Amino acid sequence: MAPSRSRDVQLTSIAGAEDDDAGDLEEVRLLDSYDSRDGIDDGGMRRIQVRVTGMTCAACSTSVESALCAVDGVITASVALLQNKADVVFNPALVKVDDIVNAIEDAGFEGSFVQSSEQDKVVFEVVGVYSLIDTQVLEGVLGSIKGVRQFRFDQISGQLDIVFDPEVLSPRYLVDGIEGGSNGKFKLRVRNPYTRMASKDVEESSTMFRLFMSSLLLSIPLFFMKLVCPHIPMIYSLLLRRCGPFLMGDWLKWGLVSIIQFVIGKRFYIAATRALKNGSTNMDVLVAVGTTASYAYSVCALLYGALTGFRAPVYFETSAMLITFVLLGKYLECLAKGKTSDAIKKLVELAPATALLIIKDKGGRSIEEKEIDSLLIQPGDMLKVLPGTKIPADGIVTWGSSYVNESMVTGEAVPVQKEVNASVIGGTINLHGVLHIQATKVGSDTVLSQIISLVETAQMSKAPIQKFADYVASIFVPTVVSLALLTFFSWYGAGSVGAYPEEWLPENGNHFVFALMFSIAVVVIACPCALGLATPTAVMVATGVGANNGVLIKGGDALERAQMVKYVIFDKTGTLTQGKASVTTAKTFTGMQRGEFLRLVASAEASSEHPLAQAIVEYARHFHFFDDSSASNGAQNGAKELKSGWLFDVSDFIALPGKGVQCLIDGKPILVGNRKLMAESGIDISDEVENFVVELEESARTGVLVAYDGIVIGVLGISDPLKREASVVIEGLQKMGVRPVMVTGDNRRTARAVAKEVGIQDVRAEVMPAGKADVVQSFQKDGSIVAMVGDGINDSPALAAADVGMAIGAGTDIAIEAADYVLMRNNLEDVITAIDLSRKTFSRIRLNYVFAMVYNVVAIPVAAGALYPSLRIKLPPWVAGACMALSSVSVVCSSLLLRRYRRPRLTQILEIVVE
């Protein structure tokens, strides 16, 4: 018996069992925190995305947001007008997904659950099902596969939704089972959720184009009858022929306009009814009111003429052309809005469609190569990557050597060499040699998927400045309708008392018609859409541009704050420096042999994860095996000795943040760290040792003191080279009016030496990890906007406390989770790019708002006839409709200009003339 069919299975998410032994990509690990966008978070809350159709302006998205927030159990709801999606966080114990969808539908819009990262759902496109018998065969095959819980097949679209048990099945097993069970008759392809969303957007544009063309084709005869036919006697005489109570031309006009008004323009009435039902108003209300007023007047004038014999002018073509121009504007708007999401489309296209799977026997020998859908790759799969092709998944190189172009993901233009055990990123291009890789991260876990997820989430977020537009949109339509009524009564009242001459009236017209045309023009020329689109379109384009330049922005609020940054606080180690510390000096003060001294220090530091500790252990290891292996055993035996335990046994190890480490070796205490650790432990530092440490610090090196059994036995000098772009970036920020600050846990002399080298005046040294957040807050006291740039776990409190946190992409996952910006290239120049992009984006947003406000402030009085008494300028309602349609398109096109953004050249910022 076939499993029951599921009605709401909509999304695919493919993943196999986790392979804990596979080496994780550093970049994947860094971005793991982003995957919580959809699913269950730590607090038991669930986050989903719902597609919302029927929204036309900011007032609509506000209505949907209010309806969702009113549902008991919904924590937060954010509705994105451009993406037609709602991001909802809710308590699954109190509310179900169906309740959320129903709340959207009760608000008068259509909703459907479109995104999920659950591992038990998959969507296929099936080819080969052409009849009812084929459908029954497919159902029989599915019913015979153990682990299939539910399925639904749509024969029209060929879409197959399956809910399965991930502990029993994998998506690839499903494909093999269905294709094998049908003897190859059916072919299955996994539907990419982003591709499905894009197809719906294309469908919306196609629908709008079809409506526009239909309206245009029906409107052309109306203008032909009004402007051309009077000059063609034969045709005009036919139009003047009486047919019942009306002329033949009147019948034709009425019939054509009725189709345009109530068939093609039905969407405006539906949307306006939705809005009014929820106590709100939107642009559709204005269109419906304006066109209905024109249509209703024309019908009444026609009936009045039939009854009385007085032939009053009719304005059927006004209603028709209004709808035609509004639909044209909507179509152009759809096209322009589609361009704003090009960044996500380009990222999705980076992933290859197929992959070469290497099938091995039990002995590990390759026996077959099979081309599979890249969305069916599972962790642990062995894949072959040919030269010139894209790497299908994140993984580890197991065989081969090549150079890989990672610029499309990291923004770094220089190809990276990849050899055995090197990490590779899915979507990057293998340039030269053949590679065999073992997949470690697939589906929604890959770097590319998580970058897409981050960009998409950022594009859905609202910048604080958007609140202004939302407020204006909420009062805009009632205000415009009030102004239209005021216009009507003013002109009608003025005409009734003879305030203007009769010559102003249209032929066969009266004061009522004269006033009505002005009021209709006011209704249709006003455009709330331009205000509503000013911010989200610019934010959407900017986040996409940032991703293309290796700067990932987590939201519109972060983008808005970055343009006001006054201070940028840099961590030293790993941010200003390369984070590759190396021991440059090792000196003993008690006569102990250097080898024995280094062995003691390495034994103490081996349990620490601090970069300086790793540098010390690496230095000691090199020293130890260089001496021993060269004397006897050779290089190969050196590795064996490393594993056999060349270090001393350590007990009672304690890591002291900001100070160093301490432990016991042979029952005697050993301390490795700074002066503070020695002072707190009561260990004296001789003048000889102090002078040597000062000398190190003044040369921008860190002095590490080593005490054994209560006596300082030696000092290590450690250097961490500055990044080559550090000093230029600091100078560039100063030219931009931003004040750089350095904060570090290192000693004051070393910190000042490093700061002097890069050009930073304000230095905060010997700061504990928690104290970095205090430093950030001290700069915020006067209301200044502070950015923090860091890479380590110890930077995460400061990143979270800063107004704008920027995490270097090669840093830790905790730091990146706390940050607002992620600099994928691990290049400090991107700090300037982030601030510059933010400034240009909000300059564009302000320009959009100025245009939208000025348009309405100027257009409404002109439409109301303010210039008619002096200049005889009068806007026919259809011209007003055209202006309204083009205004929103202009704002979107203005935002699209941000796509031309280029990262600033440091030579321009520094005002350097290159000859």
C-alpha positions in Angstrom: 0.0 0.0 0.0 1.4 3.4 -1.0 2.2 5.9 1.7 -0.2 8.7 2.2 0.5 11.8 0.0 1.7 14.9 1.7 0.1 18.2 0.8 2.7 20.6 2.1 6.0 19.0 1.2 7.7 21.9 -0.6 11.5 22.0 0.1 14.5 19.9 -0.5 17.5 19.7 1.9 20.0 17.0 1.1 22.6 15.7 3.5 24.0 12.3 4.4 25.4 11.1 7.7 28.0 13.3 9.3 31.6 12.1 8.8 33.3 13.2 12.0 36.7 12.0 10.8 36.7 14.1 7.7 38.7 17.3 8.1 36.4 20.3 8.2 37.1 23.2 5.9 38.2 26.2 8.0 35.8 28.4 6.0 32.9 26.0 6.6 33.6 25.9 10.3 33.7 29.7 10.3 30.3 30.0 8.8 28.5 27.2 10.6 26.7 29.7 12.8 24.8 31.0 9.8 23.0 27.7 9.2 20.6 28.5 12.1 18.7 30.7 9.8 16.3 27.9 9.2 15.5 25.1 11.7 15.5 24.8 15.5 17.7 27.2 17.5 19.2 26.8 20.9 16.1 28.1 22.7 13.7 25.7 21.0 12.4 28.3 18.7 12.0 27.5 15.0 12.8 29.8 12.0 11.1 29.3 8.7 10.5 31.3 5.5 7.1 31.7 3.9 6.5 32.9 0.3 3.9 35.7 0.3 2.2 36.7 -3.0 -0.1 39.7 -3.6 2.0 42.4 -1.9 2.3 45.5 -4.0 3.8 48.2 -1.7 5.2 48.9 1.8 1.8 49.1 3.3 1.1 45.5 2.2 4.3 44.2 3.8 3.4 46.1 7.0 -0.1 44.4 7.0 1.4 41.0 6.7 4.0 41.7 9.4 1.3 42.8 11.8 -0.9 39.8 11.0 2.0 37.4 11.7 3.1 39.2 14.9 -0.5 38.9 16.2 -0.4 35.1 16.1 0.2 33.6 19.5 3.5 31.9 19.6 5.2 34.0 16.8 8.3 35.6 18.3 9.4 37.8 15.4 8.3 38.3 11.8 10.1 40.2 9.1 8.5 40.6 5.7 10.6 41.5 2.6 8.5 43.2 -0.1 11.1 42.7 -2.9 11.6 39.0 -2.2 7.9 38.3 -1.5 9.0 36.4 1.6 8.4 36.4 5.3 11.0 35.3 7.8 9.3 34.0 10.9 10.6 32.8 14.3 8.1 31.0 16.4 7.6 28.5 19.2 6.6 25.2 17.6 4.9 24.2 20.9 2.4 27.0 20.5 1.9 27.4 16.8 2.2 25.3 13.7 3.4 26.2 10.2 -0.1 25.9 8.8 -1.3 28.5 11.4 1.3 30.9 10.1 0.3 30.4 6.5 -3.4 30.7 7.5 -2.6 34.1 9.2 -1.2 35.4 5.9 -4.2 34.2 4.0 -6.6 35.7 6.5 -4.8 39.0 5.9 -5.8 38.7 2.3 -2.6 37.4 0.8 -1.4 34.0 -0.4 1.2 32.2 1.6 3.2 29.0 1.1 5.9 27.3 3.1 9.0 27.5 0.9 12.2 26.9 2.8 13.4 24.3 5.2 16.7 22.7 6.2 15.1 19.5 7.6 16.9 16.4 6.4 13.9 14.3 5.7 12.3 16.2 2.7 13.4 16.3 -0.9 11.9 17.6 -4.1 12.5 16.0 -7.5 11.7 16.8 -11.1 10.5 13.6 -12.8 10.8 13.0 -16.5 9.0 10.1 -18.1 5.6 10.2 -16.5 3.1 10.8 -19.4 0.0 8.9 -18.4 -2.1 7.7 -15.5 -0.5 4.3 -15.9 3.0 5.9 -15.5 1.8 7.7 -12.4 0.5 4.4 -10.9 3.9 2.7 -11.7 5.7 5.6 -9.9 3.5 5.2 -6.9 4.1 1.5 -6.8 7.8 2.0 -6.9 7.7 4.5 -4.1 5.5 2.2 -2.1 8.0 -0.5 -2.4 10.9 1.6 -1.1 11.4 1.1 2.6 11.8 4.4 4.5 9.5 6.5 2.3 7.0 8.1 4.7 4.9 10.4 2.4 5.0 11.6 -1.1 3.0 13.8 -3.5 3.4 13.9 -7.3 2.1 16.7 -9.5 1.7 15.3 -13.0 1.3 18.8 -14.6 4.6 20.2 -13.3 6.4 16.8 -12.9 7.3 17.7 -9.3 7.7 14.9 -6.8 7.8 15.7 -3.1 9.0 13.0 -0.8 9.2 12.8 3.0 11.6 10.0 4.0 13.4 8.5 7.0 17.0 9.8 6.8 18.2 7.0 9.0 17.0 4.5 6.4 17.3 6.4 3.1 19.4 9.0 1.4 18.2 11.1 -1.5 20.7 9.3 -3.8 19.3 6.0 -2.8 15.9 7.3 -3.6 17.0 8.3 -7.1 18.7 4.9 -7.7 15.6 3.1 -6.3 13.1 4.9 -8.4 15.1 4.9 -11.7 16.0 1.2 -11.1 12.5 0.2 -10.2 11.1 1.8 -13.4 13.8 0.0 -15.5 15.2 3.4 -16.5 11.9 4.8 -17.7 11.9 7.6 -15.1 14.7 10.1 -14.8 14.9 12.2 -11.6 16.7 15.5 -11.0 16.8 17.3 -7.6 15.0 20.7 -7.6 17.2 23.4 -6.2 15.1 25.6 -3.9 16.7 28.8 -5.1 16.1 27.9 -8.7 12.4 27.2 -7.8 12.1 30.6 -6.2 13.7 32.2 -9.3 11.2 30.5 -11.6 8.3 31.9 -9.6 9.8 35.4 -10.0 10.1 34.9 -13.8 6.5 33.6 -13.8 5.3 36.8 -12.0 7.1 39.0 -14.6 5.6 37.0 -17.4 2.1 37.4 -15.9 2.6 41.1 -15.6 3.8 41.4 -19.2 0.8 39.4 -20.4 -1.6 41.7 -18.5 0.1 44.8 -19.9 0.1 43.6 -23.5 -3.6 42.6 -23.2 -4.5 46.0 -21.8 -2.4 47.8 -24.4 -4.0 45.9 -27.3 -7.5 46.7 -26.1 -6.5 50.4 -25.4 -5.2 51.1 -28.9 -8.6 50.9 -30.5 -9.9 53.4 -27.9 -7.4 56.0 -28.9 -7.8 55.1 -32.6 -11.5 55.9 -32.2 -10.9 59.1 -30.4 -8.0 60.6 -32.3 -7.8 59.0 -35.8 -11.4 57.9 -36.7 -12.8 61.5 -36.8 -10.4 62.1 -39.8 -11.6 59.0 -41.7 -15.3 59.8 -42.7 -16.2 56.2 -43.7 -15.2 54.7 -40.4 -16.4 57.7 -38.3 -19.9 57.5 -39.9 -20.1 53.8 -38.7 -19.1 54.8 -35.2 -21.8 57.5 -35.2 -24.5 55.1 -36.3 -27.1 54.5 -33.6 -27.5 51.0 -32.3 -30.3 50.9 -29.7 -30.0 53.6 -27.0 -26.3 54.3 -27.8 -24.0 55.0 -30.7 -22.0 52.1 -32.2 -18.7 53.8 -31.0 -20.1 54.1 -27.4 -20.9 50.4 -27.4 -17.4 49.5 -28.6 -15.7 51.8 -26.0 -17.9 50.5 -23.2 -17.2 46.9 -24.1 -13.4 47.3 -24.5 -13.0 49.3 -21.3 -15.2 46.9 -19.2 -12.8 44.1 -20.2 -9.8 46.2 -19.2 -11.4 47.5 -16.0 -12.9 44.2 -14.6 -10.9 41.4 -16.2 -7.4 42.7 -16.7 -7.7 45.2 -13.8 -9.3 42.6 -11.5 -6.0 42.3 -9.5 -6.3 45.9 -8.4 -9.7 45.4 -6.9 -8.6 42.2 -5.2 -5.5 43.8 -3.7 -7.5 46.9 -2.7 -10.2 44.8 -1.0 -7.5 42.9 0.9 -6.0 46.1 2.2 -9.3 47.7 3.2 -10.3 44.4 4.9 -7.3 44.7 7.1 -7.8 48.4 7.9 -4.9 49.6 5.7 -4.5 51.2 2.3 -2.0 50.9 -0.5 -1.3 51.9 -4.1 -4.0 49.5 -5.4 -6.6 51.5 -3.5 -5.6 54.6 -5.3 -5.6 52.9 -8.7 -9.0 51.3 -8.0 -10.5 54.6 -6.8 -9.1 56.6 -9.7 -10.1 54.1 -12.5 -13.5 53.3 -11.0 -14.3 57.0 -10.7 -13.5 57.6 -14.4 -15.3 54.4 -15.5 -18.4 55.1 -13.3 -18.7 58.7 -14.5 -18.4 57.7 -18.2 -21.1 55.0 -17.7 -23.4 57.5 -15.9 -22.8 60.1 -18.6 -23.6 57.6 -21.3 -26.9 56.5 -19.6 -27.8 60.2 -18.8 -27.3 61.0 -22.5 -29.5 58.1 -23.6 -32.3 59.2 -21.3 -32.2 63.0 -21.9 -30.6 63.3 -25.3 -27.8 65.5 -23.9 -24.5 64.1 -25.0 -22.0 64.6 -22.2 -18.3 63.8 -22.7 -17.1 60.4 -21.6 -13.6 59.4 -20.4 -13.5 55.6 -21.0 -10.0 55.9 -22.5 -8.8 57.6 -19.3 -9.6 54.5 -17.3 -8.1 52.2 -19.9 -4.9 54.1 -20.2 -4.5 54.4 -16.5 -4.6 50.7 -16.0 -2.3 50.2 -19.0 0.4 52.5 -17.7 0.2 51.2 -14.2 0.6 47.6 -15.5 3.6 48.8 -17.6 5.1 50.4 -14.5 4.5 47.1 -12.6 6.1 45.1 -15.3 9.2 47.3 -15.5 9.3 47.3 -11.7 9.4 43.4 -11.7 12.2 43.5 -14.2 14.2 46.0 -12.2 13.6 44.3 -8.9 14.8 41.0 -10.5 18.1 42.7 -11.2 18.5 43.6 -7.5 18.8 39.9 -6.7 21.4 39.1 -9.4 24.0 38.6 -6.7 22.2 35.6 -5.2 21.5 34.2 -8.7 25.2 34.5 -9.5 26.2 32.7 -6.3 23.7 29.9 -7.0 25.1 29.5 -10.5 28.6 28.9 -9.1 27.6 25.4 -8.0 28.0 22.9 -10.8 25.0 20.9 -11.9 26.8 17.5 -11.8 29.7 15.8 -10.3 31.9 12.7 -11.1 31.5 10.1 -8.3 34.4 7.6 -7.9 32.9 4.2 -7.0 35.4 1.9 -5.1 35.3 -1.7 -4.2 35.8 -3.1 -0.7 39.5 -3.0 -1.2 39.5 0.7 -1.9 40.2 0.4 -5.7 38.4 2.6 -8.1 36.1 0.5 -10.3 33.8 3.1 -11.9 33.1 6.8 -12.4 29.5 7.9 -12.4 28.1 11.3 -13.2 25.5 12.3 -10.6 23.5 15.4 -9.6 25.7 17.6 -7.4 22.8 18.0 -5.0 23.0 14.2 -4.3 26.6 14.3 -3.0 27.0 12.9 0.5 29.7 13.4 3.1 32.5 10.9 2.5 31.9 10.6 -1.3 35.1 10.5 -3.4 34.8 12.9 -6.3 36.9 13.5 -9.4 37.5 17.1 -10.5 38.8 17.6 -14.0 40.8 20.7 -15.1 38.7 23.6 -16.0 35.6 22.3 -14.1 34.0 23.5 -10.8 34.6 21.7 -7.5 31.1 20.3 -6.6 31.4 20.3 -2.8 33.5 21.4 0.1 36.1 18.7 0.9 39.7 17.5 1.3 42.1 16.7 -1.5 43.1 13.0 -1.3 45.0 12.8 -4.6 46.5 15.2 -7.1 47.9 18.7 -7.2 46.5 21.8 -8.9 45.8 25.5 -8.6 42.2 26.6 -7.7 40.6 29.9 -8.5 38.7 30.9 -5.3 38.0 34.5 -6.3 34.2 33.9 -6.8 33.9 32.9 -3.1 36.6 34.7 -1.2 37.3 37.6 -3.6 41.0 36.7 -3.6 42.2 36.9 -7.2 45.4 34.9 -6.9 44.9 31.1 -7.6 45.6 29.0 -4.5 47.7 25.8 -4.8 46.0 22.7 -3.6 47.8 19.5 -2.7 46.9 16.4 -0.7 45.1 17.2 2.6 44.3 20.8 1.4 40.8 22.1 1.9 38.7 23.0 -1.2 35.5 25.0 -1.5 32.6 24.0 -3.6 31.9 26.3 -6.6 35.5 27.2 -7.1 37.3 26.4 -10.3 40.1 23.8 -10.7 42.5 25.3 -13.1 45.2 22.7 -14.1 45.6 19.2 -12.7 43.1 16.5 -11.9 42.0 16.3 -8.3 40.4 13.6 -6.2 38.5 15.1 -3.2 36.6 13.6 -0.4 33.4 15.6 0.3 33.1 16.8 3.9 30.3 19.4 3.7 27.4 19.2 1.3 24.0 20.8 0.7 23.2 23.6 3.1 26.5 23.1 5.1 28.8 24.2 2.3 30.5 27.6 2.4 28.7 28.7 -0.8 25.3 27.7 0.6 25.9 29.6 3.8 27.1 32.7 2.0 23.9 32.6 0.0 22.0 32.1 3.2 23.7 35.1 4.8 23.2 37.4 1.8 19.6 36.4 1.5 19.0 37.0 5.2 20.7 40.3 5.0 18.6 41.4 2.1 15.4 40.5 4.0 16.4 42.6 7.0 15.2 46.2 7.3 17.4 49.2 7.9 16.2 51.5 10.6 15.7 54.3 8.1 13.0 52.1 6.5 10.7 52.9 9.5 10.3 56.4 8.1 9.0 55.0 4.8 6.7 52.6 6.6 5.2 55.4 8.6 4.7 57.6 5.5 3.1 54.7 3.6 0.7 54.0 6.4 -0.8 57.6 6.2 -0.1 58.3 2.5 -3.2 56.9 0.9 -5.7 58.5 3.3 -3.9 61.8 2.9 -4.0 61.6 -0.9 -7.7 60.6 -1.0 -8.4 63.6 1.3 -6.4 65.9 -1.0 -8.3 64.5 -4.0 -11.7 65.3 -2.3 -10.4 68.7 -1.4 -9.4 69.3 -5.0 -12.8 68.2 -6.3 -14.8 70.4 -4.0 -12.5 73.3 -4.4 -12.8 73.3 -8.2 -16.5 72.4 -8.2 -17.3 75.1 -5.6 -15.2 77.7 -7.4 -17.0 77.0 -10.6 -20.4 77.1 -9.0 -19.8 80.7 -7.7 -18.2 81.8 -11.0 -14.7 82.0 -9.8 -13.3 81.0 -13.2 -14.5 81.5 -16.7 -16.7 79.0 -18.6 -14.1 78.8 -21.3 -12.0 76.6 -19.0 -14.6 73.8 -19.2 -14.2 71.0 -21.7 -16.5 70.8 -24.7 -20.0 69.8 -23.7 -18.6 69.6 -20.1 -19.6 71.1 -16.8 -18.1 72.0 -13.5 -18.6 68.5 -12.1 -16.6 66.9 -14.9 -13.9 69.6 -14.8 -13.4 69.1 -11.0 -13.6 65.3 -11.3 -10.7 65.1 -13.8 -8.4 67.1 -11.5 -9.3 64.9 -8.5 -8.7 61.7 -10.4 -5.3 63.0 -11.5 -4.4 63.7 -7.9 -5.4 60.1 -6.9 -3.5 58.4 -9.6 -0.3 60.5 -9.7 0.5 60.0 -6.0 2.9 57.1 -5.5 3.6 55.5 -2.2 5.6 52.7 -3.9 8.6 55.0 -4.6 9.0 55.7 -0.9 8.6 52.0 0.0 11.2 50.9 -2.5 13.8 53.5 -1.7 15.6 51.6 1.1 15.0 47.8 0.4 16.2 48.0 -3.2 19.4 49.8 -2.3 20.1 47.4 0.7 19.4 44.4 -1.5 21.8 45.6 -4.2 24.5 46.7 -1.7 24.6 43.3 0.2 24.9 41.5 -3.2 27.7 43.9 -4.3 29.4 43.4 -0.9 29.3 39.6 -1.3 30.9 39.9 -4.8 33.7 41.9 -3.2 34.3 39.5 -0.3 32.4 41.5 2.3 29.5 39.7 3.8 27.0 42.0 5.5 24.5 40.6 8.0 21.7 43.1 7.7 20.5 46.5 6.7 20.9 47.8 10.3 24.6 47.0 10.2 24.9 48.6 6.8 23.3 51.8 8.1 25.5 52.0 11.2 28.7 51.5 9.2 28.4 54.7 7.3 28.5 56.7 10.6 31.5 55.0 12.0 33.8 57.4 13.9 36.3 55.0 15.5 37.6 51.7 14.2 39.2 49.6 17.0 41.7 46.9 15.7 42.8 43.9 17.6 46.6 43.4 17.1 47.4 39.7 16.8 45.9 38.2 13.7 44.2 41.4 12.6 46.9 44.0 12.2 49.5 41.2 12.2 49.6 38.1 10.1 48.8 35.9 13.1 51.8 33.7 12.3 54.0 34.3 15.3 57.5 32.9 15.3 60.2 32.7 17.9 63.1 34.9 17.0 65.2 34.8 20.2 65.7 32.3 23.0 68.1 33.3 25.8 68.8 31.5 29.1 70.0 33.2 32.3 70.9 30.3 34.6 73.4 28.3 32.5 70.8 25.7 31.4 71.4 24.3 28.0 69.2 25.8 25.4 67.8 22.5 24.3 66.8 21.6 27.8 65.3 25.1 28.3 63.2 24.8 25.1 62.1 21.3 26.0 60.8 22.6 29.3 59.0 25.5 27.8 57.5 23.4 25.0 56.2 20.8 27.5 54.4 23.6 29.4 52.9 25.2 26.3 51.9 22.0 24.4 48.5 22.0 26.1 47.8 25.6 25.2 45.9 26.7 22.1 47.3 30.3 22.1 49.1 31.3 18.9 52.2 32.2 20.8 52.2 28.8 22.5 52.0 27.1 19.2 54.9 29.2 17.9 57.0 28.2 20.9 56.3 24.5 20.5 57.0 24.6 16.8 60.4 26.4 17.5 61.3 23.9 20.2 60.3 20.9 18.0 62.5 22.2 15.1 65.4 22.8 17.5 65.1 19.4 19.1 64.8 17.2 15.9 67.3 19.3 14.0 69.9 18.4 16.7 68.9 14.8 17.3 68.0 13.6 13.8 71.1 15.1 12.2 73.2 13.3 14.7 71.8 9.9 14.4 68.3 8.9 13.4 67.6 10.9 10.3 64.5 12.8 9.4 62.1 9.8 9.3 63.1 8.7 12.8 62.5 12.2 13.9 58.8 11.9 13.3 58.7 8.7 15.3 60.4 10.3 18.2 57.9 13.1 18.1 55.1 10.6 18.7 57.1 8.6 21.2 57.1 11.6 23.6 60.1 14.0 23.5 58.2 16.3 25.9 58.2 16.0 29.7 55.1 14.8 31.5 53.0 17.7 32.7 50.5 17.9 35.5 48.2 20.5 37.0 48.2 22.6 33.8 46.3 25.9 34.0 45.9 28.5 31.2 45.6 32.0 32.6 44.0 34.4 30.0 46.1 37.5 29.5 49.0 36.2 31.6 50.3 32.9 30.4 50.3 29.2 31.6 51.5 27.3 34.7 52.0 23.7 35.4 54.2 21.1 37.2 57.1 19.2 35.7 58.8 16.7 37.9 56.9 18.1 40.8 58.3 21.6 40.3 56.2 24.6 39.2 57.0 26.2 35.8 55.4 29.4 34.6 55.5 30.8 31.1 54.0 34.2 30.5 54.3 38.0 31.1 55.4 40.2 34.0 52.0 40.2 35.5 52.1 36.4 35.9 55.6 36.6 37.5 54.6 39.4 39.9 51.4 37.6 41.0 53.5 34.4 41.7 56.1 36.3 43.7 59.0 35.7 41.3 61.6 38.4 41.1 62.8 39.7 37.7 66.5 40.7 37.7 67.7 43.9 36.0 69.5 41.8 33.4 66.3 40.0 32.4 64.2 43.2 32.6 66.6 45.1 30.3 66.6 42.2 27.8 62.7 42.1 27.8 62.6 45.9 27.3 64.9 45.6 24.4 62.7 43.0 22.8 59.5 45.1 23.3 61.0 48.3 21.9 61.7 46.3 18.7 58.0 45.3 18.4 58.6 41.8 19.7 56.9 40.1 22.6 59.0 39.0 25.5 57.9 35.7 27.2 59.4 35.0 30.6 60.0 31.5 31.8 60.3 30.6 35.5 61.1 27.2 36.8 61.1 26.3 40.5 60.7 30.0 41.5 63.6 31.3 39.3 63.5 33.1 36.0 65.5 30.7 33.8 65.1 32.4 30.4 63.2 34.6 28.0 61.8 34.0 24.5 61.4 36.8 21.9 58.4 36.3 19.6 57.6 38.3 16.5 54.4 38.5 14.6 54.9 40.4 11.2 52.5 43.1 10.3 50.2 42.5 7.3 51.6 44.3 4.3 48.5 46.5 3.8 48.1 47.5 7.5 49.9 50.9 7.5 48.3 51.9 4.2 44.8 51.0 5.5 45.3 52.9 8.7 46.3 56.0 6.7 43.4 55.5 4.4 40.9 55.4 7.3 42.4 58.6 8.7 41.9 60.3 5.3 38.2 59.1 5.4 37.7 60.9 8.8 37.8 57.7 10.8 40.0 57.4 13.8 41.9 54.1 14.2 42.6 52.6 17.6 44.6 49.5 18.6 43.7 47.3 21.6 45.8 44.3 22.6 46.6 42.1 25.6 50.3 42.6 24.8 52.6 44.8 26.9 52.7 48.5 26.4 56.1 48.8 24.8 55.4 46.1 22.2 52.0 47.6 21.5 53.3 51.1 21.1 56.1 49.9 18.8 53.6 48.1 16.6 51.2 51.0 16.6 54.0 53.4 15.7 54.9 51.2 12.7 51.4 51.2 11.3 50.6 54.9 12.2 48.1 54.4 15.1 48.2 57.1 17.8 45.7 55.7 20.3 46.8 52.4 21.8 45.2 50.4 24.6 47.6 47.7 25.9 47.5 44.9 28.5 43.8 44.7 28.0 42.1 41.4 29.2 39.5 39.9 26.8 36.6 41.2 28.8 38.3 44.6 29.0 38.2 45.0 25.2 34.4 45.3 25.4 34.9 48.0 28.1 37.3 49.9 25.7 34.6 49.8 23.0 32.0 51.1 25.5 34.3 53.9 26.6 34.3 55.3 23.0 30.6 54.9 22.8 29.8 57.1 25.8 29.6 60.3 23.7 27.3 58.7 21.2 30.0 57.9 18.7 29.6 54.9 16.4 32.4 52.4 17.0 33.5 49.5 14.8 35.6 46.7 16.1 37.8 44.5 13.8 39.0 41.2 15.3 39.5 37.5 14.6 39.8 35.5 17.8 37.5 34.1 20.5 38.9 36.8 22.9 37.5 39.4 20.5 33.9 38.2 20.4 32.8 40.3 23.5 34.1 43.4 21.9 32.7 42.5 18.5 29.3 42.1 20.1 29.6 45.3 22.1 30.6 47.4 19.1 28.1 49.2 16.9 29.6 47.5 13.9 31.6 44.2 14.4 33.9 43.2 11.6 35.4 39.7 11.7 38.4 38.7 9.6 37.3 35.7 7.5 40.2 33.5 8.7 39.3 34.0 12.3 37.2 31.8 14.6 33.6 30.9 14.2 32.6 32.5 17.5 34.1 35.8 16.4 32.3 35.7 13.1 29.0 34.8 14.8 29.3 37.9 17.0 30.2 40.2 14.1 28.0 42.3 11.7 30.5 42.1 8.8 32.6 39.1 7.7 35.7 40.0 5.6 36.2 36.8 3.6 39.5 37.8 2.1 41.3 38.2 5.4 42.5 41.6 4.0 42.3 44.8 6.0 41.5 46.8 2.8 38.0 45.3 3.1 37.5 47.4 6.2 37.7 50.5 4.0 35.5 48.7 1.4 32.8 48.0 4.0 32.7 51.6 5.2 32.8 53.0 1.7 30.1 50.7 0.4 27.9 51.7 3.4 28.4 55.4 2.8 27.6 55.1 -0.9 24.6 53.0 -0.3 23.0 55.4 2.1 23.9 58.4 -0.1 21.8 56.5 -2.7 19.0 55.8 -0.3 18.9 59.5 0.7 18.8 60.4 -3.0 15.9 57.9 -3.5 14.0 59.5 -0.7 14.6 63.0 -2.0 13.3 62.0 -5.4 10.3 60.2 -4.0 9.3 63.0 -1.7 10.0 65.8 -4.3 8.0 63.8 -6.9 4.9 63.7 -4.7 5.3 67.2 -3.3 5.6 68.6 -6.9 3.3 66.2 -8.8 0.3 66.3 -6.5 -0.2 70.1 -6.7 0.4 70.1 -10.5 -2.2 67.3 -10.9 -4.6 69.2 -8.6 -4.4 72.2 -11.1 -2.3 74.6 -9.1 -0.7 75.8 -12.4 -3.8 75.8 -14.5 -5.0 79.3 -13.7 -1.6 80.9 -14.6 0.0 78.6 -17.1 -3.0 76.5 -18.3 -1.0 73.3 -17.4 -3.4 70.4 -16.8 -2.4 66.8 -16.5 -5.0 64.4 -18.0 -5.5 61.4 -15.6 -3.8 59.0 -18.0 -0.7 61.2 -18.1 -0.8 61.3 -14.3 -1.0 57.5 -14.3 2.1 57.2 -16.5 4.0 59.5 -14.2 3.1 57.4 -11.2 4.1 54.2 -12.9 7.5 55.6 -13.9 8.3 57.1 -10.5 8.7 53.8 -8.7 10.7 52.4 -11.7 13.0 55.4 -11.4 13.7 54.7 -7.8 14.6 51.0 -8.5 16.8 52.0 -11.4 18.5 54.5 -9.1 19.3 51.7 -6.6 20.6 49.5 -9.4 23.3 52.0 -10.1 25.0 50.6 -7.0 25.8 47.5 -9.1 28.5 49.7 -10.7 30.3 50.0 -7.4 34.0 49.4 -7.4 36.1 49.0 -4.3 38.0 52.2 -3.6 41.6 52.4 -4.7 44.0 53.2 -1.8 45.9 55.6 -4.1 42.8 57.7 -4.5 42.0 57.7 -0.8 45.6 58.6 0.1 45.7 61.2 -2.6 48.8 59.6 -4.0 49.7 60.5 -7.6 51.1 57.4 -9.4 53.4 58.4 -12.3 
